[in-house]
């Protein structure tokens, strides 16, 4: 049940991104059952293709915890991580990734076929239709403009 709670927090961040005309992805980092940070994509606002929710969340967590080793943390993401974000998560030593929607276009696991068995990662796909629907709606809106 707690996993759904954190996915829900990430979804709230995705809603914020959607409202700001950003790709609606949210991320939450949790350590010892405490939310360390919750953020969303800012690639458009920052004019930075690396401003993904996961990377922004990692930066905040490093700063708050004053540590680059987040091995006691978990990350909850509304969308399957891309290769860039997965690499950063691995380098931060996070061992548990929870995500709510598959990304057949840029997803590290579904598109690029990265093995979830890498680096002792625990990968958890917790399907949440809302996370899929908000992405579909966002891209449908773009195509209709």
GIUR-V133530 format. One record per residue. N is the residue number from 1. PHI is phi as a letter, one per 30 degrees, with the letter a starting at -180 (* if undefined). NEAR is the number of other C-alpha atoms within 10 Angstrom. D_LAST is the distance of its C-alpha to the last C-alpha in Angstrom with 2 decimals. Layout:
# GIUR-V133530
N	PHI	NEAR	D_LAST
N	PHI	NEAR	D_LAST
This chain:
# GIUR-V133530
1	*	5	38.74
2	d	8	38.36
3	d	13	35.85
4	d	15	33.56
5	e	11	34.04
6	d	24	32.87
7	d	25	29.89
8	d	21	29.02
9	d	21	29.29
10	d	31	26.98
11	d	29	24.46
12	e	21	24.74
13	d	24	23.84
14	d	29	20.77
15	d	21	19.72
16	d	19	20.30
17	d	22	18.15
18	e	19	15.25
19	d	12	15.86
20	c	14	15.99
21	i	15	12.65
22	c	19	14.99
23	e	23	15.31
24	d	30	17.28
25	b	30	20.73
26	b	31	23.94
27	b	31	27.51
28	b	28	30.90
29	c	26	34.24
30	b	18	37.36
31	b	16	40.97
32	h	9	43.97
33	i	11	41.82
34	c	9	40.54
35	d	16	36.90
36	d	19	36.99
37	a	19	33.34
38	b	26	29.89
39	a	27	26.75
40	b	30	23.15
41	e	30	21.02
42	b	22	20.80
43	e	16	19.62
44	d	14	16.89
45	d	11	19.24
46	d	10	22.21
47	h	9	20.63
48	b	11	22.63
49	d	10	21.69
50	c	15	24.86
51	d	18	24.02
52	d	23	23.66
53	e	29	24.91
54	d	31	28.03
55	d	20	29.08
56	d	20	28.65
57	d	23	30.64
58	d	26	33.32
59	e	13	33.73
60	d	17	34.22
61	d	25	36.64
62	e	15	38.65
63	d	11	39.03
64	d	11	39.95
65	d	12	42.33
66	h	10	43.63
67	a	10	43.65
68	c	14	41.70
69	c	15	43.08
70	c	23	41.10
71	d	15	43.11
72	c	12	43.66
73	c	21	39.98
74	b	24	37.37
75	b	26	33.63
76	c	30	31.17
77	b	33	27.60
78	d	36	24.69
79	b	28	23.81
80	e	26	26.29
81	d	26	27.10
82	d	19	26.20
83	d	16	29.21
84	e	15	29.05
85	d	21	29.11
86	d	20	31.73
87	e	13	33.88
88	d	14	33.75
89	d	23	34.60
90	d	19	37.50
91	d	14	38.73
92	d	19	38.69
93	i	19	40.95
94	d	23	38.92
95	c	18	40.30
96	b	18	38.15
97	c	22	34.42
98	c	25	32.72
99	b	24	29.14
100	c	24	27.20
101	b	23	24.56
102	d	22	25.03
103	b	17	22.90
104	d	12	23.46
105	c	10	21.40
106	b	15	23.13
107	d	21	25.69
108	d	22	29.18
109	c	19	30.89
110	d	16	28.80
111	c	14	27.30
112	c	13	29.99
113	i	9	32.85
114	d	13	34.43
115	d	12	37.38
116	d	14	37.26
117	d	9	41.00
118	d	10	40.60
119	h	12	42.39
120	h	12	43.50
121	d	16	40.02
122	c	14	39.51
123	c	17	36.08
124	b	15	35.06
125	c	16	32.06
126	c	17	31.69
127	e	17	28.95
128	b	18	26.89
129	e	10	24.33
130	d	15	22.52
131	d	26	21.86
132	d	17	20.49
133	d	11	18.36
134	d	19	16.74
135	d	21	15.75
136	e	12	14.45
137	d	13	12.43
138	e	16	11.02
139	d	12	10.03
140	d	11	8.80
141	d	10	6.39
142	d	9	5.36
143	d	8	5.57
144	d	6	3.79
145	d	5	0.00
